[in-house]
């Protein structure tokens, strides 16, 4: 039995929701997806891989997060 409450479908859905939420703010992380090895073996914690992004995307993401934190 998994030690976490998320199924593989849940994690795929979360990655999709995150991709959509980022897109709503004009941010695209091309490598965003599910880290499949996170489901294997005793590691047992599903991970959403954010992947790499260029400096402009990192800057935009930082701006959006800072703005949200001040609300």
C-alpha positions in Angstrom: 0.0 0.0 0.0 1.4 3.4 -0.9 2.6 5.7 1.9 1.1 8.7 0.3 -2.5 9.7 -0.6 -1.9 10.3 -4.3 -2.5 7.8 -7.1 -0.6 8.1 -10.4 -3.7 9.6 -11.9 -3.9 12.2 -9.2 -0.3 13.2 -9.8 -0.8 13.4 -13.5 -3.9 15.6 -12.9 -2.0 17.8 -10.5 0.8 18.3 -13.1 -1.9 19.3 -15.7 -3.6 21.7 -13.2 -0.2 23.3 -12.4 0.6 23.6 -16.1 -2.8 25.4 -16.7 -2.4 27.6 -13.6 1.1 28.7 -14.8 -0.2 29.3 -18.3 -2.9 31.6 -16.9 0.0 33.8 -15.7 1.9 33.6 -19.0 4.4 31.0 -17.7 5.4 27.8 -19.5 7.6 25.2 -18.0 8.2 22.9 -21.0 9.6 20.1 -18.9 6.9 20.0 -16.3 5.6 16.5 -15.8 5.4 13.5 -13.5 8.7 12.0 -12.2 7.9 8.4 -12.8 10.8 7.0 -10.7 9.0 8.6 -7.7 6.5 5.8 -7.9 9.1 3.0 -7.9 10.6 1.0 -5.1 10.7 2.2 -1.6 11.0 5.9 -2.5 7.2 5.9 -2.6 6.6 9.6 -2.9 5.2 10.8 -6.3 7.0 13.9 -7.6 6.0 16.5 -10.1 9.1 17.4 -12.0 9.2 21.2 -12.8 12.2 20.8 -15.1 14.3 23.5 -16.5 13.3 27.0 -17.6 15.1 30.0 -19.1 16.0 33.1 -17.1 13.0 35.1 -18.4 10.6 32.4 -17.3 12.3 32.2 -13.8 11.9 36.0 -13.5 8.2 35.9 -14.5 7.6 33.0 -12.1 9.3 34.9 -9.3 7.2 38.0 -10.0 3.9 36.1 -10.0 4.8 34.3 -6.7 5.9 37.5 -5.0 2.7 39.3 -6.1 0.6 36.4 -4.8 2.5 36.4 -1.5 1.5 40.1 -0.8 -2.2 39.5 -1.2 
